[in-house]
Amino acid sequence: MPDDLNWAIGGEAGDGINSTGKIFAQALSRAGRQVFTSKDFASRIRGGYTAYKVRSSTERVESVVDRLDVLIALTQRTVEENMDELHEGSVIIYDGERTMMEDFEAPEGMIDLPVPLKSLAEDAGGAIMQNIVALGAACEVANFPIDNLDEALEKRFGDKGQSIIDNNQEAARLGEEYVQEEYDRDEFGYDIETTDNDYVLLNGDEAIGMGAIAAGCRFYSGYPITPATDVMEYLKGRLERYGGHVMQTEDELSAINMALGAARAGARAMTATSGPGIDLMAETFGLVAQSETPLVICDVMRSGPSTGMPTKQEQGDLNMTLFGGHGEIPRFVVAPTTVSECFHKTIEAFNYAEKYQTPVYLVSDLALAVTEQTFAPEEFDMDAVEIDRGKLVGEDEIDTWLNDADQFQPHFPAADGISPRTLPGTSGGAHMTTGLEHDELGRRTEEQEVRIEQVDKRTQKVETAKEEEEWDYREFGDPDADTLVLSWGSNEGAMREAIGFLDEADVSIRFISVPYLFPRPDLSEEIEAADDVIVVECNATGQFADVIEHDTLTRLKRINKYNGVRFKADELAERITDELDTPQEVPT
């Protein structure tokens, strides 16, 4: 049998696919197994194919692969959608008593496993628990101790009362017992190993929310939008425990404006949105930069343009975050490359925002947002978090920053571009700032020399940051390989596992994953040292490849994917091998 287990449940939107998948992922995690999940769901509340996939192993897993070992099929379409990933020995669990599945027969070589899911669920207390019956059946198929599922069910239904927990645990037992009585486990060939390891299971949106709390964020405003909503869902009820507030606004314009107001009042503030929301926030983004207000704006990318495909993967917003907005706007663009990096880079984003008094785009994507992954608890060490509030001036220092008329200078043209900053209520620190061009006091001006001075000052902040901070990349594979692969965002995990597949094929790869998009590391030497350079990203035009070509004046090969589905490790290995067999095309 394979070293890892690939499990999935599929059906129609509204069938409880997401909650069922998460329960099983939590059960595997509690059993000391590494977990990596993937979701495929339609952009509607009910109807349309949806699936939840779990890859699990005792070793680290960082990607999905083109293989399914156990499939719970609530509809026949589920089998059709996953046919390319099913293999000889795959087990298909379904309800043979349901009209839509009563004539179903598993393809040749696969194991047909009809289970009366609805009838058994009714015996346990209600048909709504048929998915839990299927989980019990899956536990028996995989020889997975069902006690681990009991713990996950307690966590999922703990706030609904003990009777609900008991009913669901009974439903799982009935599924397990049915398979025990009707089938021979040996014919399945699966035997899940458990360990005593302790893991935390969370997705990228949750990690961003956790990072915001750790960073000292005390105000969040947002409008619900897929796939960024879970950031707000995570913070709601948690941020308040630390004296913070979460505001659900009427639209994205209100969200960023309220966050701007909170930041001006001295709170560490954030908003999160996706796609169309970033477009709407562009005008206030300019005001944030012009007023030199520290603010973190999280963009969880999805397929566009316009409404696009709200529940599908894409990395199409890079140009917007790098260049969007009227006028020339200093900014930082930070893009986590893993679920755990969503936590760490969120903390960095807040520090950059306050240290350099500028807006910071925290750029994630749907693949990171919805992926649940396991980590050791020490990965999120709250005691190691450092908070840097920058040039925050108190009353004991205020005299240093007053002019001859005892006026505070919030936009003083400091050599490093970073002016002093006071919080409301600081004696002697009263000031105003306008979105119009202004002088060092924040008063509007059209004086040419002042305009040049203020633009140069704001621009200098980025240059100062380039010198003071480590804008480094993450490197994997063979550092001496002739082939260099570059990527950003959520592609890192799939690419890291692809290196293993490539090694088996005697293809040596140096892989660089870039989490800092602006400022970004200079990759000139790395590219010059390579014979082949390939850029991997989930968009049609190669936006990251474009900026690297601009930086290095070197033509690069590209692997692009824009069908709404994330890269898989084995897929990437195959496409890289194919690309290396293709001569570099140079425009004439």
Disulfide bonds with the S-S distance in Angstrom:
none
